[in-house]
Each structure stands twice: as structure tokens, then as C-alpha cells.
């Protein structure tokens, strides 16, 4: 995954994603940064291999975002930056057990253990059971995070 993400960096995709992230945060501020990164963490964990690869990719996007802001002489608030960072952790961890087994290495191990015991869990059944749980858990987790960020972080500009 490290190599794949570095290939995206080299080919200019990560800075492009970071510009998109910057536009999103400019329009939605702290709440949007938290909700957006939480959603991206869950969504990408299911479609980029595992939650590990998603974490690496999203970290690089956040790093590129800070480089873009510095090069343009702009800053983001302490709340928006740390909200995005903590929300990424929430999203990739919830994304690890959401809609597909391969979203995490533990999911693959769990599936193999069940198969060795003769228990078959079909993909659609796994998705059907987990989708409502993930939706609610992500919404509640991000909502609590919004409150925590507003209590513990200030609105001053973020400094590296």
C-alpha cells in the first residue's frame, strides 16, 4: 500500500485530492471536515484494499493539504485540522468492519476462521447486517467528535 500511495503522490493525484479536500473544508468548515473525513475513511476502507491503505492515503492527503495552504499563505483552524485527523481515525476504524471482509486484515482472518469451522457468511448478508450499524456508529461517532473538538480545540490558526 505504501508503494501504491507513493505512486499516486508521484503522479500528482494526492495533491489533486488535497485541492478537492481544501475546497470542501473551505465550504463546510469544522463540521464538514469531520463528517467528510469520517465518510471518506469508511468508504475508502471498503474500496482501496484495507483500512491500512486508506489511512496512508488520507494522511498523505492531509499533509498535501497543509503544503497547499502554506504555499498560498493561508491557514486552517486548529479545529478543522484536528477534527479531520481524529475523524480519519474514526472513519478507517469503522470502515474496517463495514461492508466487505477485505476492508481489514482482521476481517479476512475472521472469515477464514469461520470457514474452517463450516460457518458460511455471504457477502450480501455481511453487508446487510453491517450497513445500518456502520451508518449509525459513524454518525454518532462524528457527532460526538464535533462536540469534543469545539470543547478542546480553539479557533486559532493551525501551526505545523
C-alpha positions as CSV (number, residue, x, y, z in Angstrom):
1,X,0.0,0.0,0.0
2,X,2.9,2.4,0.7
3,X,4.1,1.9,-2.8
4,X,0.7,2.5,-4.3
5,X,0.1,5.7,-2.4
6,X,3.6,6.9,-3.3
7,X,2.7,6.3,-6.9
8,X,-0.3,8.4,-6.5
9,X,1.8,11.1,-4.9
10,X,4.4,10.9,-7.8
11,X,1.7,11.1,-10.5
12,X,0.1,14.2,-8.9
13,X,-3.1,12.5,-7.7
14,X,-2.7,13.2,-4.0
15,X,-2.2,17.0,-4.5
16,X,-5.3,16.9,-6.7
17,X,-7.3,15.2,-4.0
18,X,-5.9,17.7,-1.5
19,X,-7.2,20.6,-3.5
20,X,-10.6,19.0,-3.5
21,X,-10.3,18.5,0.2
22,X,-9.3,22.1,0.7
23,X,-12.4,23.3,-1.3
24,X,-14.6,21.0,0.8
25,X,-13.3,22.4,4.1
26,X,-13.5,26.0,2.9
27,X,-17.2,25.5,2.2
28,X,-18.1,23.3,5.2
29,X,-15.7,24.3,8.0
30,X,-15.2,22.1,11.0
31,X,-18.4,20.1,10.9
32,X,-17.8,19.3,7.2
33,X,-14.2,18.4,7.8
34,X,-15.2,15.9,10.4
35,X,-18.2,14.5,8.5
36,X,-16.3,14.4,5.2
37,X,-13.2,12.7,6.6
38,X,-15.3,10.2,8.5
39,X,-17.3,9.3,5.4
40,X,-14.1,9.1,3.3
41,X,-12.5,6.8,5.9
42,X,-15.4,4.4,5.9
43,X,-16.0,4.5,2.1
44,X,-12.4,4.1,1.1
45,X,-11.6,1.4,3.5
46,X,-14.0,-0.8,1.6
47,X,-12.7,0.1,-1.9
48,X,-9.0,0.7,-1.6
49,X,-7.9,-2.6,-0.2
50,X,-7.9,-2.3,3.6
51,X,-8.2,0.3,6.2
52,X,-4.4,0.5,6.4
53,X,-4.1,1.7,2.8
54,X,-6.9,4.1,3.4
55,X,-5.1,5.5,6.4
56,X,-1.9,6.0,4.5
57,X,-3.7,7.7,1.6
58,X,-5.7,10.0,3.8
59,X,-2.7,11.0,5.8
60,X,-0.9,12.0,2.6
61,X,-3.9,14.0,1.5
62,X,-3.9,15.9,4.8
63,X,-0.2,16.5,4.5
64,X,-0.6,17.8,1.0
65,X,-3.5,20.0,2.1
66,X,-1.2,21.7,4.7
67,X,1.5,22.2,2.0
68,X,-1.1,23.8,-0.3
69,X,-2.3,26.1,2.5
70,X,1.3,27.1,3.3
71,X,2.2,27.8,-0.3
72,X,-0.8,30.1,-0.7
73,X,-0.2,31.9,2.6
74,X,-3.4,30.6,4.1
75,X,-4.1,28.6,7.2
76,X,-6.9,26.4,8.5
77,X,-8.3,26.5,12.1
78,X,-6.9,24.2,14.7
79,X,-10.4,22.7,15.0
80,X,-10.7,21.9,11.3
81,X,-7.3,20.3,11.1
82,X,-7.5,18.2,14.2
83,X,-11.2,17.4,13.5
84,X,-10.1,15.9,10.2
85,X,-7.3,13.9,11.7
86,X,-9.4,12.4,14.5
87,X,-12.3,11.8,12.1
88,X,-10.0,9.9,9.8
89,X,-9.1,7.6,12.8
90,X,-12.8,7.1,13.5
91,X,-13.7,6.5,9.8
92,X,-11.0,4.0,9.0
93,X,-11.7,2.0,12.2
94,X,-15.4,1.9,11.5
95,X,-14.7,1.2,7.8
96,X,-12.6,-1.9,8.8
97,X,-15.8,-3.9,9.6
98,X,-18.4,-2.4,7.4
99,X,-19.4,-3.9,4.1
100,X,-16.7,-6.2,2.8
101,X,-14.4,-8.7,4.6
102,X,-11.3,-7.4,2.9
103,X,-11.7,-3.9,4.5
104,X,-9.3,-5.1,7.2
105,X,-6.9,-7.9,7.7
106,X,-8.8,-9.0,10.8
107,X,-11.9,-9.3,8.6
108,X,-10.1,-11.7,6.3
109,X,-8.8,-13.7,9.3
110,X,-12.3,-13.8,10.8
111,X,-13.8,-15.1,7.5
112,X,-11.1,-17.8,7.3
113,X,-11.7,-18.9,10.9
114,X,-15.5,-19.1,10.2
115,X,-14.9,-21.1,7.0
116,X,-12.6,-23.6,8.8
117,X,-15.5,-24.2,11.3
118,X,-18.0,-24.7,8.5
119,X,-19.8,-21.3,9.0
120,X,-20.5,-19.5,5.8
121,X,-21.3,-15.8,5.8
122,X,-22.2,-14.5,2.4
123,X,-21.1,-11.0,1.3
124,X,-24.6,-9.6,1.0
125,X,-25.6,-10.9,4.4
126,X,-22.4,-9.3,5.9
127,X,-23.3,-6.0,4.2
128,X,-27.0,-6.2,5.1
129,X,-26.2,-6.7,8.8
130,X,-23.3,-4.2,9.0
131,X,-24.6,-1.3,6.9
132,X,-27.1,0.1,9.4
133,X,-24.6,-0.4,12.2
134,X,-21.9,1.5,10.4
135,X,-24.2,4.3,9.3
136,X,-25.4,4.9,12.9
137,X,-22.0,4.4,14.5
138,X,-20.2,6.7,12.1
139,X,-22.9,9.4,12.5
140,X,-22.8,9.2,16.3
141,X,-19.0,9.0,16.4
142,X,-18.6,12.0,14.2
143,X,-21.3,14.0,16.1
144,X,-19.5,13.3,19.4
145,X,-16.2,14.3,17.8
146,X,-17.7,17.6,16.7
147,X,-18.6,18.4,20.4
148,X,-15.1,17.3,21.6
149,X,-13.3,19.4,19.0
150,X,-15.4,22.5,19.9
151,X,-14.6,21.9,23.6
152,X,-10.9,21.0,23.4
153,X,-9.6,23.0,20.4
154,X,-9.6,26.7,19.7
155,X,-10.4,28.6,16.5
156,X,-6.9,29.9,16.2
157,X,-4.9,29.0,13.0
158,X,-3.3,25.6,13.0
159,X,0.5,25.7,13.0
160,X,2.7,22.8,12.0
